[in-house]
């Protein structure tokens, strides 16, 4: 029977695509691996290859058709002995899956043919041509491992198989399930002959463990890194602090980082966003969260409307929030929200690191220590500069690579030109 060629899911999130261009026409013979058409997804144009050999009996979806749903028939393949007369006028659409399937290999796309039961009661999926060859060779399809999509047996599998002269081969063992985390009793048993102290988890540590596990399991992180020259900022900060000394105000490098990031969120507004399950929320103000280490964990108090604030105002509020965080006296509204966070371990001598995104934030900036390093200056000469390494961890569902790069470039420009930040 003719086989429906289906619109493939070329990415885990693809629900529909554009059939940009057919590279075959009706009547053409295709072999496994031949490129049949080009399909546009939300990110790229990709080639779609054949799985089996056969003749293109009918093209259902023409070039340039937009909004073609995944699993919709786009063409019909005829196998050996079949003709165009075997094709029904309206090929049935494949039923939509009840749950979103895992992405198939790029060659997947043919609807499975009728299955026949194996001796153990399980169904065996094979192409019509493979079934005919198997019958001619006296092969038991249940003893053949299929290389097609979802284990479907295709012509090549049957041609490589040998006739059964003995009892059917023993089925391969079922792959073991992914290992689960060991229980506390199992872990303690490993150290029963060693001295240790058992520390019960308080509510903060339980929440941290839960949220970080959620973040690493559900957020598709990627990382962008830049070196930032701090000499101009350090000189500017020193001059400002001299003028503020009589007011008891002393600005830190971290205060400038907060302001630089707040301004960058306004300069690249698409990065001022959070993931909201089935949509993205783009914030108008720059609400910047800053990680503060406390005994047994951390808080991320949020500095709201940071783009409109003066450096001295940000500095004073940050000191207050950090002090109250260490005594766990922050109100929930003071550490919830924001679209972006900063984690600075530079004051602890850490050169660089990768921070974990705090959901639902779209990104987090990991800040390392400023260190004297040899650099090549604008004149091409060897020089010494104070260089700080930063890493932006990004949620790819919210922010793409080029957009994240623009944001990080804006942060770098703000810090290397500190006077412009205050304009």
Residue pairs with C-beta under 8 A, 6 or more apart in sequence:
1 82
1 86
1 113
1 114
1 128
2 57
2 76
2 77
2 78
2 79
2 82
2 86
2 87
2 91
3 52
3 54
3 76
3 77
3 79
3 110
3 111
3 113
3 127
3 128
4 73
4 75
4 76
4 77
4 91
4 92
4 94
4 110
4 111
5 36
5 73
5 74
5 75
5 76
5 77
5 109
5 110
5 111
6 70
6 71
6 72
6 73
6 74
6 94
6 109
6 110
6 111
7 16
7 17
7 19
7 39
7 61
7 68
7 69
7 70
7 71
7 72
7 73
7 74
7 109
8 39
8 48
8 70
8 104
8 106
8 108
8 109
9 70
9 71
9 101
9 103
9 104
10 17
10 39
10 41
10 46
10 48
10 103
10 106
11 41
11 42
11 43
11 103
12 100
12 102
12 103
13 42
14 41
14 42
14 70
14 103
15 69
15 70
16 67
16 68
16 69
16 70
17 39
17 40
17 41
17 68
17 70
18 39
18 40
18 64
18 65
18 66
18 67
18 68
19 37
19 39
19 61
19 62
19 63
19 64
19 65
19 68
19 74
20 37
20 38
20 39
20 40
20 45
20 63
20 64
21 37
21 38
21 63
21 64
22 36
22 37
22 59
22 62
22 63
23 35
23 36
23 37
23 38
24 30
24 34
24 36
24 37
24 56
25 56
25 59
26 56
26 57
26 58
26 59
27 55
27 56
28 55
28 56
29 53
29 54
29 55
29 56
30 36
30 50
30 53
30 54
30 55
30 56
30 77
31 50
31 53
32 49
32 50
32 51
32 52
32 53
32 107
32 154
32 156
33 49
33 50
33 107
34 49
34 50
35 47
35 48
35 49
36 48
36 49
36 50
36 56
36 75
37 47
37 48
37 74
38 45
38 46
38 47
38 48
39 45
39 46
39 47
39 48
40 46
46 106
47 106
48 106
48 109
49 106
49 107
50 77
50 107
51 107
51 108
51 109
51 110
51 148
51 149
51 152
51 154
52 77
52 79
52 110
52 127
52 129
52 148
52 154
52 155
53 79
53 155
54 77
54 78
54 79
54 80
54 82
54 129
55 77
55 78
55 79
55 82
56 75
56 76
56 77
56 78
57 75
57 76
57 77
57 78
57 82
57 83
57 84
57 86
57 87
58 75
58 76
58 84
58 87
58 91
59 74
59 75
60 73
60 74
60 75
60 76
60 91
61 68
61 72
61 73
61 74
61 75
68 74
71 93
71 94
71 95
71 96
71 97
72 93
72 94
73 91
73 92
73 93
73 94
73 111
76 87
76 91
77 110
78 84
78 86
78 87
79 127
79 128
79 129
80 129
80 132
81 129
81 132
82 128
94 111
104 149
104 150
105 149
107 149
108 149
108 150
109 149
110 148
110 149
110 152
112 125
112 149
112 150
112 152
113 125
113 126
113 127
113 128
113 152
115 123
115 124
115 125
115 126
116 123
116 124
116 126
116 131
116 141
117 123
117 124
118 124
118 141
118 142
119 142
119 168
120 142
122 142
124 141
124 142
124 153
125 146
125 148
125 150
125 151
125 152
125 153
126 134
126 141
126 146
126 152
126 153
126 154
126 158
127 148
127 152
127 153
127 154
127 155
129 155
130 141
130 153
130 154
130 155
130 157
130 158
131 141
133 139
133 155
133 158
133 159
134 140
134 141
134 144
134 153
134 158
134 161
137 158
137 161
137 163
138 163
138 164
139 158
139 161
139 163
139 164
140 164
140 168
141 153
142 168
143 161
143 164
143 168
143 169
144 153
144 157
144 158
144 161
145 151
145 153
145 157
145 172
146 152
146 153
146 154
146 157
147 153
147 154
147 156
147 157
148 154
148 157
188 198
201 209
202 296
204 296
204 297
205 296
205 297
208 297
208 298
211 358
211 359
212 356
214 359
215 356
215 357
215 358
215 359
216 356
218 359
219 275
219 357
219 359
219 395
219 397
220 395
220 396
220 397
221 354
221 356
221 357
221 393
221 394
221 395
221 396
222 393
222 394
222 396
222 401
222 404
223 354
223 391
223 392
223 393
223 394
224 391
224 392
224 394
224 401
224 404
224 405
224 408
225 352
225 389
225 390
225 391
225 392
226 389
226 390
226 392
226 408
226 409
226 411
226 412
227 387
227 388
227 389
227 390
228 387
228 388
228 389
228 390
228 411
228 412
228 415
228 416
229 375
229 385
229 386
229 387
229 416
230 253
230 370
230 385
230 386
230 387
230 388
230 415
230 416
231 385
231 386
232 416
232 417
232 418
233 253
233 256
233 415
233 416
233 418
234 253
234 370
234 386
236 418
236 419
237 251
237 253
237 256
237 418
240 251
240 311
241 249
241 250
241 251
244 250
244 251
244 312
247 312
249 312
249 315
249 316
250 315
251 311
251 312
251 315
252 315
253 346
253 370
254 290
254 318
254 342
254 344
254 367
255 311
255 314
255 315
255 318
256 311
256 415
256 418
256 421
257 342
257 344
257 365
257 367
257 415
258 288
258 290
258 303
258 306
258 314
258 318
258 342
259 306
259 309
259 311
259 314
259 414
259 421
260 411
260 414
260 415
260 421
261 286
261 288
261 306
261 340
261 342
261 365
261 411
262 286
262 288
262 303
262 306
262 307
262 309
263 286
263 307
263 410
263 414
263 421
264 271
264 407
264 410
264 411
264 414
265 271
265 272
265 286
265 288
265 307
265 339
265 340
265 407
266 272
266 286
266 307
267 407
267 410
268 403
268 406
268 407
268 410
269 282
270 282
270 399
270 403
271 340
271 362
271 363
271 399
271 403
271 404
271 406
271 407
272 282
272 283
272 284
272 286
272 339
272 340
272 362
273 280
273 281
273 282
273 283
273 339
273 362
273 398
273 399
274 280
274 281
274 283
274 339
274 360
274 361
274 362
274 398
275 359
275 360
275 362
275 395
275 397
275 398
276 360
280 362
280 397
280 398
283 339
285 304
285 305
285 306
285 307
285 308
286 305
286 306
286 307
286 339
286 340
287 302
287 303
287 304
287 305
287 306
287 337
287 338
287 339
287 340
288 302
288 303
288 306
288 338
288 340
288 341
288 342
289 300
289 301
289 302
289 303
289 335
289 337
289 338
289 340
289 341
289 342
289 358
289 361
290 300
290 301
290 302
290 303
290 318
290 321
290 322
290 341
290 342
290 344
291 298
291 299
291 300
291 341
291 342
291 343
291 344
291 355
292 298
292 299
292 300
292 301
292 321
292 322
292 325
292 326
294 325
294 326
294 328
295 326
299 325
299 328
299 330
299 335
300 335
300 338
300 341
300 358
301 318
301 321
301 322
301 325
301 330
301 334
301 335
302 334
302 335
302 336
302 337
302 338
303 309
303 314
303 317
303 318
303 321
304 337
306 314
309 317
311 422
321 330
321 334
324 330
324 334
325 335
338 361
339 361
339 362
340 361
340 362
340 363
340 364
340 365
341 355
341 357
341 358
341 361
341 363
341 364
341 365
342 364
342 365
342 367
343 355
343 364
343 365
343 366
343 367
344 367
345 353
345 366
345 367
345 368
345 369
346 367
346 368
346 369
346 370
346 388
347 369
348 369
349 369
350 368
350 369
351 368
351 369
351 371
351 389
352 366
352 368
352 389
352 390
352 391
353 366
353 368
353 391
354 366
354 391
354 393
355 364
355 365
355 366
355 391
355 393
356 364
356 393
357 363
357 364
357 393
357 394
357 395
358 364
361 395
362 394
362 395
362 398
362 399
363 392
363 393
363 394
363 395
363 398
363 399
363 404
363 407
364 392
364 393
365 390
365 391
365 392
365 393
365 411
366 390
366 391
366 392
366 393
367 388
367 390
368 388
368 389
368 390
368 391
369 388
370 386
370 387
370 388
371 386
371 387
371 388
372 384
372 385
372 386
372 387
373 384
373 385
373 386
373 387
374 382
374 383
374 384
375 382
375 383
375 384
375 385
375 387
376 382
376 383
377 383
377 385
388 415
390 408
390 411
390 412
392 404
392 407
392 408
394 401
394 404
399 407
414 420
414 421
